[in-house]
Every structure is written in C-alpha cells, then in structure tokens.
C-alpha cells in the first residue's frame, strides 16, 4: 500500500444514493496532553473515534488496515500564547500528509470574536483544525468548547459534555477523512485560438466582479495570518499549509461558445484581479476526472497558468448538471450520479459542457457570508436552498473535497429554479452551505448577478454550526 488510504468513490457504481457517513482514520498524538483536562478531552475523543473504527498509532508512518500513514495528527498546547513551528511535527507526517488538530485548554474562553480566537490558536500552533476547551485545568469536566478550522469555520459548543464530544468527533472525521478532488490531471490543446480566449468578456467580468464584491466587503484579497502570531510564524504557516485551505472565496464563468469554464486561481488576488488575459488570473478548464480537472490550453497560449481554485471540480459539476437538466438527460441528484459514473467508467473524463448541449447555469460566485433573513428586495428572483439533510449532517466540510462538492450538489438539486422547465433567466439560486458560506448560481451577465448580490439583499456572517 502507498499514500493515503483509498477513499470510497462518491459516484456509486451500483447507482445507489450518496449518503455521507464518517469513515475510519489513523490518528497519531504528536504532542501529549499537558494537564488533566486535556487528558480527559483526549480520552473522550478517543473513545468516540475508536467506536467508529479509527486507529490510534504510535508512529505517523505506522501501517494499519486503514493505510500506512496517519491521516490526523493531534497536538496539545500548553497555553494560548505557545507557538509551534510547522516543522515541529507537520514535517514528521509522511506524504501525502494528513491534517493536524491542535487542542488548547483555558479556564475561561476570553471575550472576543470567535473567528479570531479560533484562528489565533490554529496559526500559533500550525494546525488545520482545532479545539479550545474551557474548564478547570485540573478537572475532568469540560464546560464549553470552541471549534475552528483554518478555512474560517467556527462554533462555540455549549451543550452537555457528552453531546459536545459527539459533535467534535463527527467534525474531526469530516475534516480528516475528506478526499481532495483538485488534482491537475492533464491539458487539452483545443481548436480554440488564444485570440478567441483573450477576446472573451470573462476576463473583464472577473475583474469587475472582484472590485465590486471587495468594495462591498463580501470577499477579501488575501488572508493576513501574520496578525494572529508573532514574528515569522504566520508566514511559516502560510508557506507550509495548503494556501487554498484559507477560504477567500472564488468565482467561475462558462464561455459556452468555446466550451470552456474559466475559474479564479488558488490563493489570494480575488479583488485586485487584472482584466489582462495574459496575466493568467482566469484559468481555462475543459474537462473533469474522478479527482481533478483538465485544463484547456488555447492555441498559441503565452501563459503558464498557476493552480486554479480547489473548488474548480465542484464548479464544473454544477455547469455539467445544469446542461444535463436543460437537455432532460437527468432529473435529480441520483440520476446525475449515474450519468457521471457511466461517463467516468467509460472515458475517464467528462466534459463540463458536453457537445451539443446548452448550459442552464453560466456564472458562479462563492464567498463566506449568508443572506440576512427578510432583506431580499426581489424575493421572486431569489431562491435559497440548503443541502439535503437526508444525505448530510449539519456540518461544514473542507473546501475542495468530495464531501463539500456533494453537499453543494445535493442542495442545488433541491432547487425549484434549477429543475423547472423555464429558463433560469434573471433568477438566482443561492445554496447556503452550513458553517461555510454560499454558492450563487446564475445564467446571464456576471454584472447582473453582482447587482442582485450587492444591491438586492443584506449579508451577515455565516451561521456557524
């Protein structure tokens, strides 16, 4: 065996419905508890995780039936101020590396913004996810816990201790076991000239959208990790962790006449986006594979494109699903499943816009806010939907993973606007992803969608779950 343990395919070969269930993982305690409360927390989490067939290992490279590497490393912090370099333990995780969870305990969770409290601990201790427990440090009882992820999710858990640890164990598995789907699986050199790609309005559309959404405070150009730690700690964490895990939002747009989806790059530069196509801020994508994407390289292309958004795959799936619904080839989430599974089994790739089909969705915006209830000025134009609760728990999932993609698609297929026979037109679908943000779907000028998002409603911080 090599690498991470094999993940179950999202697209069931039997055609059965997709329902998320936690999968077992290998867990390595890299730094042991410092006090009795931390030891109690570890016992409680371990009991629940082992009941789900997770395996605690003595070494990060210890082979088990689940694979030869640790999928999760656990690190305990002595106090809030303590800092760990990413090289203290992240470097010990064999490649492909899993993720790290940091656990800190305090007598009293301080007053302040939960987002900042959670991110401070993650940056100072170089973690992907983390828990700040509140309680007497010499006791075996937790009063409250603050959950956080580097992507910006956080939740203050006030329930009884048993329910609190149940919720945390579920979140641990949701993050540590999520299968990434953002690999670069090849390039297609299409019969599309650089001049045709450069002439598309998509480049100016992206620049205008970034400027407007940034001015409205809905997206950021970069994440300032240095504000949460001392010295070079923030820069070290940013270099070592996956930049895409920071969650600045992203956008994409379909260019139907070229059969190409353009998508923003990974990392920052979502607001100050150059409209010059030669700058390469819009990455052209043509097809999807099981776990990644195939770029579309125009003839005579002068650009060496950098990595596109980790959410490239799920955006392509949205456009594909819309085209199939428009053509009457699929009618629901499960029939879409079967279609994609058959295509991947046969060809190993699927086109984002199959030849001869018309798109139903042509513009996608994703950011980390949610509409404020009662503020939508034209409710007949906006449909708000949520992921299917029969398929997913009310939990956030990491960006750029199979579970996050499936959660989004399950919500989209619950939309009346998406499935009815009338063209989408000037109507927008907003899929609210619990604990994460929204994905807005539209068919029309990109600027018209931003008119609706910026002027047609008010926004608030996402509901943390």
Residue pairs with C-beta under 8 A, 6 or more apart in sequence:
1 63
1 67
1 68
2 68
3 67
3 68
3 69
3 95
3 96
4 67
4 69
4 71
4 96
4 98
5 25
5 26
5 66
5 67
5 71
6 67
7 23
7 177
7 179
7 402
8 23
9 290
10 18
10 179
10 402
10 405
10 406
11 18
11 337
11 340
11 341
11 344
12 18
12 337
12 341
13 341
13 345
15 334
15 337
15 338
15 341
17 333
17 334
17 337
17 391
18 333
18 334
18 337
18 391
18 406
18 410
19 390
19 391
19 392
20 391
20 392
20 393
20 403
20 406
20 407
22 52
22 170
22 173
22 174
22 177
23 173
23 177
24 52
24 53
24 54
24 55
24 66
24 177
25 49
25 54
25 55
25 66
25 71
25 72
25 98
25 173
25 176
25 177
26 54
26 55
26 57
26 62
26 64
26 66
26 67
26 69
26 70
26 71
26 72
26 98
27 46
27 49
27 54
27 55
27 56
27 57
27 70
27 71
27 72
27 73
27 74
27 176
28 56
28 57
28 58
28 59
28 60
28 62
28 70
28 72
28 73
28 74
28 93
29 42
29 56
29 73
29 74
30 60
30 73
30 74
30 75
30 89
30 92
30 100
31 74
31 75
31 76
31 77
31 84
31 89
32 76
33 39
33 41
33 42
33 76
33 103
34 76
34 77
34 78
34 105
35 105
35 137
35 138
36 137
36 138
36 139
36 140
37 105
37 133
37 135
37 136
37 137
37 138
37 139
37 140
37 141
37 142
38 76
38 103
38 105
38 133
39 140
40 139
40 140
40 141
40 142
41 103
41 105
41 131
41 133
41 142
41 165
42 74
42 76
42 103
44 142
44 161
44 165
45 165
45 168
45 169
45 172
46 56
48 165
48 166
48 169
49 56
49 169
49 172
49 173
50 56
52 169
52 173
54 66
54 173
55 64
55 65
55 66
57 64
57 70
60 69
60 70
60 73
60 92
60 93
60 94
61 68
61 69
61 70
61 94
62 68
62 70
68 94
69 93
69 94
69 95
69 96
69 97
69 98
70 93
70 94
70 98
71 98
71 99
71 176
71 177
72 98
72 99
72 100
72 101
72 172
72 176
73 89
73 90
73 92
73 93
73 98
73 99
73 100
73 101
74 100
74 101
74 103
75 84
75 89
75 100
75 101
75 102
75 103
75 125
75 126
75 127
76 102
76 103
76 104
77 84
77 102
77 103
77 104
77 121
77 124
77 125
79 104
79 106
80 104
80 106
80 120
80 121
80 124
80 132
81 124
82 124
82 125
83 124
83 125
83 229
83 230
83 233
84 102
84 124
84 125
84 126
85 126
85 233
85 236
86 126
86 236
86 237
86 239
86 240
86 241
87 236
87 240
88 126
89 100
89 126
90 97
90 100
90 126
90 240
93 100
98 176
99 127
99 128
99 129
99 175
99 176
100 126
100 127
100 128
100 129
101 127
101 128
101 129
101 130
101 131
101 172
101 176
102 121
102 122
102 125
102 126
102 127
102 129
102 130
102 131
103 130
103 131
103 133
104 121
104 125
104 130
104 131
104 132
104 133
105 132
105 133
105 134
105 135
105 137
106 132
106 133
106 134
107 134
107 135
107 136
107 137
108 134
109 117
109 132
109 134
109 144
109 146
109 156
110 117
114 146
114 148
114 154
114 155
114 156
114 464
115 148
115 152
115 154
115 461
116 228
117 132
117 146
117 148
117 154
118 130
118 132
118 146
118 147
118 148
118 149
118 154
119 148
119 150
119 152
119 225
119 228
120 228
120 229
121 127
121 130
121 132
121 148
122 128
122 129
122 130
122 148
122 149
122 150
122 228
123 225
123 228
123 229
123 233
123 234
123 237
124 228
124 229
124 233
126 233
126 236
126 237
126 240
126 241
127 150
128 149
128 150
128 175
128 241
128 245
129 147
129 148
129 149
129 150
129 171
129 172
129 175
129 176
130 147
130 148
130 149
131 145
131 146
131 147
131 148
131 168
132 145
132 146
132 148
133 142
133 144
133 145
134 142
134 143
134 144
134 145
134 146
135 141
135 142
135 143
135 144
141 161
142 161
142 164
142 165
144 156
144 157
144 158
144 164
145 156
145 157
145 164
145 168
146 154
146 155
146 156
146 157
147 153
147 154
147 155
147 156
147 157
147 167
147 168
147 171
148 154
148 155
149 175
149 396
149 398
150 241
150 245
150 246
150 247
151 245
151 246
151 247
151 396
151 398
151 399
151 436
152 246
152 247
152 368
153 396
153 435
153 436
153 464
154 464
155 435
155 464
155 465
156 464
157 164
157 167
157 168
158 164
159 167
170 393
170 395
171 395
171 396
174 393
174 395
174 396
174 397
174 398
174 403
175 397
175 398
178 397
178 398
178 401
178 402
178 403
178 404
179 291
179 401
179 402
179 403
180 291
180 310
180 400
180 401
180 402
181 290
181 291
181 292
181 313
181 314
181 400
181 401
181 402
181 405
182 244
182 292
182 293
182 307
182 309
182 310
182 311
182 312
182 313
182 400
183 289
183 291
183 292
183 293
184 292
184 293
184 295
184 307
185 289
185 291
185 292
185 293
185 294
186 289
186 294
186 295
187 294
187 295
187 296
187 297
188 286
188 287
188 294
188 295
188 296
188 297
189 297
189 299
190 258
190 259
190 260
190 286
190 296
190 297
190 298
190 299
191 299
192 258
192 259
192 260
192 296
192 298
192 299
193 298
193 299
193 300
194 298
194 299
194 300
194 301
194 302
195 300
196 258
196 298
197 255
197 258
197 260
197 277
197 284
197 298
197 301
198 277
198 278
200 255
200 258
200 262
200 277
202 253
202 255
202 262
202 282
203 262
203 275
203 276
203 277
203 281
203 282
204 275
205 253
205 445
205 446
205 447
206 251
206 253
206 262
206 264
206 273
206 275
206 281
206 282
206 446
207 273
207 274
207 275
207 281
208 275
208 446
208 447
208 450
209 251
209 365
209 446
209 447
209 450
210 219
210 251
210 270
210 271
210 272
210 273
211 271
211 272
211 273
212 450
212 454
213 219
213 249
213 270
213 271
213 365
213 367
213 450
213 453
213 454
214 220
214 221
214 270
214 271
214 272
216 454
218 249
218 367
218 369
218 453
218 454
218 459
219 248
219 249
219 270
219 271
219 367
220 248
220 249
220 268
220 270
220 271
221 248
221 268
221 269
221 270
221 271
221 272
222 248
222 267
222 268
222 269
223 238
223 246
223 247
223 248
223 268
224 234
225 234
225 235
225 237
225 238
225 246
226 233
226 234
226 235
227 234
228 234
229 237
238 246
242 310
243 266
243 267
244 266
244 267
244 307
244 309
244 310
244 399
244 400
245 310
245 398
245 399
246 267
247 368
247 399
247 437
248 267
248 268
248 270
249 270
249 365
249 366
249 367
249 368
249 437
250 263
250 264
250 270
250 309
250 311
250 315
250 366
251 263
251 264
251 270
251 363
251 364
251 365
251 366
252 261
252 262
252 263
252 264
252 309
252 312
252 315
252 363
252 364
253 261
253 262
253 362
253 363
253 364
253 446
254 260
254 261
254 262
254 319
254 352
254 353
254 359
254 361
254 362
254 363
255 261
255 262
256 353
256 358
256 359
256 362
258 296
259 286
259 296
259 351
259 352
259 353
259 355
260 284
260 285
260 286
260 296
260 352
261 284
261 285
261 286
261 315
261 316
261 319
261 352
261 353
262 282
262 283
262 284
262 285
263 282
263 283
263 285
263 308
263 309
263 312
263 315
264 270
264 273
264 281
264 282
264 283
264 308
264 309
265 280
265 281
265 283
265 305
265 306
265 307
265 308
265 309
266 306
266 307
266 308
266 309
266 310
267 307
269 281
273 281
274 281
277 303
278 302
278 303
279 303
280 303
280 304
280 305
280 306
283 295
283 305
283 306
283 308
283 312
284 295
284 296
284 297
284 298
284 305
285 293
285 294
285 295
285 296
285 308
285 312
285 316
285 352
286 294
286 295
286 296
286 351
286 352
287 293
287 294
287 316
287 349
287 350
287 351
287 352
288 294
288 313
288 316
288 317
288 320
288 349
288 350
288 352
289 344
289 348
289 349
290 344
290 348
291 313
292 313
293 308
293 312
293 313
293 316
294 349
295 305
295 308
309 315
309 400
310 399
310 400
311 366
311 399
311 400
311 404
311 405
313 400
313 405
314 400
314 404
314 405
314 408
314 409
315 364
316 352
317 340
317 405
317 409
318 361
318 364
318 408
318 409
318 412
318 439
318 441
319 352
319 353
319 359
319 361
319 362
319 364
320 340
320 350
320 351
320 352
320 353
320 354
321 330
321 336
321 409
321 412
321 413
322 359
322 360
322 361
322 418
322 441
322 443
323 353
323 354
323 357
323 358
323 359
323 360
324 330
324 336
324 339
324 354
324 357
325 331
325 360
325 418
325 419
326 357
326 358
326 359
326 360
327 357
327 358
329 339
330 336
330 339
331 419
332 413
332 419
333 388
333 391
333 409
333 410
333 413
336 409
336 413
340 350
343 349
343 350
344 350
353 359
359 443
360 418
360 423
360 424
360 443
361 418
361 424
361 429
361 441
361 442
361 443
362 442
362 443
362 444
363 441
363 442
363 443
363 444
363 446
363 449
364 439
364 440
364 441
364 442
365 439
365 440
365 442
365 449
365 450
365 453
366 437
366 438
366 439
366 440
367 437
367 438
368 436
368 437
368 462
369 437
369 438
369 459
369 460
369 461
369 462
370 432
370 437
370 438
370 459
370 460
370 461
370 462
370 463
371 382
371 384
371 430
371 432
371 438
371 457
371 458
371 459
371 460
372 457
372 458
372 459
372 460
375 457
375 458
376 382
376 456
376 457
377 455
377 456
377 457
378 452
378 456
381 426
381 427
381 428
381 452
381 456
382 427
382 428
382 430
382 452
382 456
382 457
383 415
383 416
383 417
383 427
383 428
383 429
383 430
384 430
384 432
385 411
385 412
385 414
385 415
385 429
385 430
385 431
385 432
386 411
386 414
386 431
386 432
386 434
387 407
387 408
387 410
387 411
387 431
387 433
387 434
388 410
388 411
388 413
388 414
391 406
391 407
391 410
392 403
392 406
392 407
392 410
394 434
394 465
395 434
395 435
395 465
396 433
396 434
396 435
396 436
396 465
397 403
397 404
397 407
397 436
398 404
399 436
404 433
404 436
407 433
408 431
408 433
408 439
411 431
411 432
411 433
412 418
412 429
412 431
412 441
413 419
415 429
415 431
417 424
417 427
417 428
417 429
418 424
418 429
418 441
423 443
424 441
424 442
424 443
424 444
425 443
425 444
426 444
426 448
428 440
428 441
428 442
428 449
428 452
428 453
429 440
429 441
429 442
430 438
430 439
430 440
430 441
431 438
431 439
431 440
431 441
432 438
433 439
434 463
434 465
435 462
435 463
435 464
435 465
436 462
437 462
438 462
440 449
440 453
442 448
442 449
442 452
